[in-house]
Amino acid sequence: MLLGLLSDTHDNLHLLQKALAIFRRENPDVLIHCGDITQPETLAVLNDFPLHCAFGNMDVERDALRRTIQSLHPENEAAPLLKLSLDGHAIAVLHGDKRRLLDEMIHGGQFAYVLHGHTHQRRDEMVGVTRVINPGALSRARWGSPSCALLDLARDDLRVMDIQP
């Protein structure tokens, strides 16, 4: 199973369209957004793929975001913390602004992957049995280019792609 990973779009439709061009070419099975979408209107362009979204600290219109996400595909999910089972892998998805919760998910030993955003920095590291991944920020990236990522669960292979503004 191939996952498309996004975080911290902050309503930047220009860069989101560039990330979607990559995803349309690579054809992931599902998109996972690690928070800070910001406005429900931003989600309208994400209708090509099933979508799981963790709410971030900038996602203040959560009810409207949830309604929009679920209107795109009935199986879509949105919550502050998602606990998914995809292709036999336990995956936690959260934004990461609640540091204690992020640490619990990482160090709890119950997830193969913890996917998060918030820092606007890319991350890929093993912590015990858990692979911790931050695809970087699509908007306002720190210490690097805007980015998105593809995670192949079958091969445990992560590819982070720079997006040129």
N, C-alpha and C positions, 0 to 999 in steps of 0.2 A: 504494500500500500504506500502510495506517495502522498505526502502532506505538503501543502503550500503554507508557509509560515510568514505572518506579518505582525508588525507591532507599531504602535505610536504613529498612526497616519495623520492625526491632528487635522483632518479635513483637507489634506493636500491632494486634491483630485488629480492634478497633473502627474505627480509621482505615483499615485495609486494606479492610474491608467497604465503607466510604464511597467509597474509590477504585474498588473493583470495581463499585459502582453506576454510577459515571461511565462506566467501560469497557463495562459491559453496554449502557448507553444509546448510546454512540458506536460500539460494535462494532469495535474494532481487529482487524486480521488476526492479530497476535501481540503478546504482552506481553514486554517486556524489563525485567529486574530488575538493577539495577546494584550489587547486593551489600548485605550485612548484613541478610539474612533472619533469621538466628540459629537458629531451631529448625525441624526438618523438619515439625512439626505445623502451622506457619504456612502451609505450601504447600498444604495440603489444600483451601483455599478458592479456589485459583487454577486449578481444573480446567476452567473454561469456555473457556480460550484456550490455544493453543500458547504455550510459554514458553521463553525463553532467559535464563539467570541467570549473572551473574559472581559469584564468591565474594568476600566482603569479609573484612576482618580479624576480624569478630565471628562469622563462619561457621566455627566450629571443627569441627562435625560434618559435614564435607564428604561423606564416603561416604554417610551417611544422607540428607543433602540431595540428593545426586545420584540415589540410588535413588528417593527420593520424587518428584523432578522427572520422572524418566523413566517412573515408573509412571503419572503423570497423562496423558501423551501420549508415545508412543514417539519422536517426532521432537524432543522437548524436549532442550535442551543445558544443561550446567552445567560451568563451569571457571573458573579465576582470570582467564583472558583468552579472550574469544570473538572470532573473526574471521569475520564473517558477510557474505554477499552476499545482499541483499534487494532485490528489484525493480531489480536492476542497480547497486545502490549498495554500495560497500565500507564496512563498519561494524565498528569495534572497540568492544567492550564490556568494561569492567573497572571495578573498584571505585574505584581511584585512590589507595589507601593506599600503593602503591609508586610514589612520585613520579617516579623515573627512568623506569620503564616507561610511566607516563602521558605523560610528556614525549616519549618515543620515539614513541608512537602518534600524538600530536598533531603533532609536527614532522617525522615521517617522510615525509609527502606521499603515503602510499599509501591513506589512508582519506578518504572523503567526510564521514564522521561518526565522532566519538569520543564515546561515551556513558559517563559515569562518575557516581559518587556520592562518598561518604566525607566530604566537607566539610560536608554538611547545608546547603549553600547552593545556590541556583539559579544556573545559568550558561548563557549562550547567546552564543557569540562565534565569529567567524571567525579562525582562525590559519592564515595562508597559504591553502591550498586546502581546509582541514579545518574543518568546523563542529563545535565542541565544546559538548556539552550535558550539563548536570547537571539532572535534573528537580526537584531539591530533595529534602528528606527527608520521608518520610511520618511518621516519628516523631522527636521532638526536633529540629524544624527550628530553624535559627539565623537570626535576622534576617528573620523572615517566618513565614507560616502553613505548616502541613503542606501538601504538594502532590504532585501527579502530573502527567503531561504526555501529550499526544498529538502525534506527529510524522507528518505526511502527507508521505511521500517524494516523491510525484508533484509536489506543489506546493512542497516544501521549506518547509512551514509548521509552526511549533511553537506549540502552545497549552498553557500551563501553567495548571493549575486549582488554586485554593486549596481546601483541605478543612477544613471547620469541625469542630473537636474536639467 
